[in-house]
Amino acid sequence: MSEIPKAPVARIIKESGAERVSDDAKEELAAYLEEVAREVAAEANRVAKVAKRKTVKADDIKLAIKNL
């Protein structure tokens, strides 16, 4: 089970044109988004450590996304 709430995920799917969204679809997308977010966060943490910082900044996230 994902930590990302289903309601925002359902809104994202509906904003993409879906009229109705099943619970399974919400859960599947939430799980995928969480997996990607963990990968980005881990890479951003590595970027911050290379810069000799403990704090992950927005620029670290941007660079992590580019690196992945």
N, C-alpha and C positions, 0 to 999 in steps of 0.2 A: 504494500500500500504506500502510496506517495504522500509526501508531506505538503505538497502543493494543493491548495483547496480546489475543489471541483468547479465552483461557481465561476471564478475568473477564467478557467480553462474553457468552460462552456461558452462564455462570452466571446472568447477569442475565436472559437470554432464558428459560432453564429455570425460574428462580424465578417467571417470569410465566406458567408453565403448560405450556411446550413439553416434549415428551418427548425429541425429538431436534432438533439444530440443524445445518444444513448449513454448510460452510465459507464459502460465498458469503454466507449470511445473517450470519454473524459478521463478515465483512469489511465488508459494507455498513453494518451498525449501527456498527461501530468507526469507519468513515470519517465517518459522520454525526455521531457523538459528538465526534470530533476537530474537525470543522468548527465545531460549536456551541461547543466549549471555546475554540477560537481567537477566536471572536467575543466571548465573555464576557471572555476575558483581555485583548483589545484595549480593550474598553470599560472594564474595571477599571483598566487602565493610564491611560486618559484621566482617569478619576475621581481616581486618585492624583495625576496631574500637576496637575489643577485645585486639589487640596489642597496643592500644592507639596511633594509627597513623591516620592521615588524608589522607595519600598517599597510594593508592592501588599499590602493587608491584607484579611482576611476580610470586613470591612465593605464594602470596595471591590467585592469579588466579588458580595456580596449586592445592592448598589446597581446594579451592572452588569446582573445578572439582571433586576432590576425594570425598568431602563431599556430592556432589549431586549424 
